[in-house]
Amino acid sequence: MEPHAYYQRIIDLNRDAGRPFFHQLTPAAARAQLRETLAAAPVPPDLPPLAGVEDIAIPGPHGALPARVYVPHDPAGGTLVYFHSGGWVIGDLVSGENTCRRLAGWARCRVVSVEYGKAPELPFPGPLDDAWAAVLWAKAEFGGPLLVGGESAGGNLAAACAIRARDEGGPALAGQWLAYPVTDHDFETGSYRAVGDRNWLLSTADMRWFWDHYCPAGVDRNAPLLSPLRVASAAGLPPAMVVVAQLDPLRDEGLAYAVKLAADGVPVVTRCDPAMIHGYLAAATAIPAAGEAVRESARWMRARLDAGG
């Protein structure tokens, strides 16, 4: 199977322009390239209206953390703490802007998007400690039911925060939303072997580059807070929704984590969309399946928040 035509066109344009891959760049250059890409993207016409969007700073263990709070027009209660994608190396509040707006409006909950510190300047466990500080802050600041969630490396941080919440005595989480999450450091899964060298916006070489910056030599990548799939038991973790793309190198580790959660008694909803590639929720306007994936995610979030945990 080949990628959806929308993404195939982007892949072709990048190739024809000689656009470098992440692993061919320095972290600074990769960040600049992503910022340029996001700045050039048009604002989707179908974003739900919100009551407010506010940039704030959250106290963190390594200094203030930039964050953006999205408030829906008709809130039904609860908060999602969201962590953006970018391999722990690139990305910022803009990376998840449209997805956060959609989730806030459609789930009718507050969304707090957190810009955690980046590797290699701040390797593991620095970004995770930032993420955990944001979770604790959100619970203290807003009360009520609380979700954690994120995309890719942000999904990894969300899953790790859920493990910390269980193992360190709270706060109780209503759920964890994991979109194409990094859950392991195994580059030999079926999905890595099938599509990792196709360079469909994310490759095996890119993921090795991200991992090497986040976890330099001497760091045990088997630690569950780095590779949640390797947690001894998932029992007691919060309910999860795991969203993956069929043509994503990370597909199999995301599905494996969903299986592990379910096997240990955690309620799990899993969605895998065909012809989609890594990061496809960003195409929610252009691709119906991507839009429905975000809407289903919002429905799941609302149900979890209404259940209260």
C-alpha angles and dihedrals in degrees: 000000000000127000121275112279091250091060095037088061091052091048091050093048092050091050094047091049092050091238109181122238120243094254090057092060139067114253090254092052092046090052091049092049092052092047090052091050093050093045091054095050116102120240108259112246094219102061111132116248115254134204092230149339118207132182112219141163123242120203109250137180092253099036137294115337117218110231138172123214119207117197121192124224094240106029117195094188139268137075136251116205104206129198119198129230127252110114092272086286108072137026135068142193091305092058094073099027099116095040091050091050091051094047093048093050099039098039090041091224137119113264121204111195112198129205101209123191118278136231142266088035089044110024127181127341092022100078091044092050088052091050092048091049089054092052092051091046093050093051092049094043101045108015117196127090115337134204130189122208146153149157126258107321086009088057088053090054091047092051091047091050089052089054091048091049090054096043099039099046105264164236094239111240125212091209150323122243112202119185113191088328128194102239103158144018096232110124093183101073120126093257093049090050093046102046108002093102096043094085093222091167090296127050140177089255090054092050092049088051092050093046093048091055095044096042112029123190113306097033114118104234091190090072108117092230086061099034107025091185087071095058108130093232132004092198112130096022116131122266113279143209113202118194119189139171121233094225097046124111087223094055099100097047090051092050091045090055091051089052092049092050092050093046089056093050101264115140107242136185114196129193126183118180120205121232090015125126134204113303095017096146086078087070094061092128097047102037119050093208091055092049092050091048090058092045092049089049090052091050090050091049093050091050092049093048091048089052088055097223 
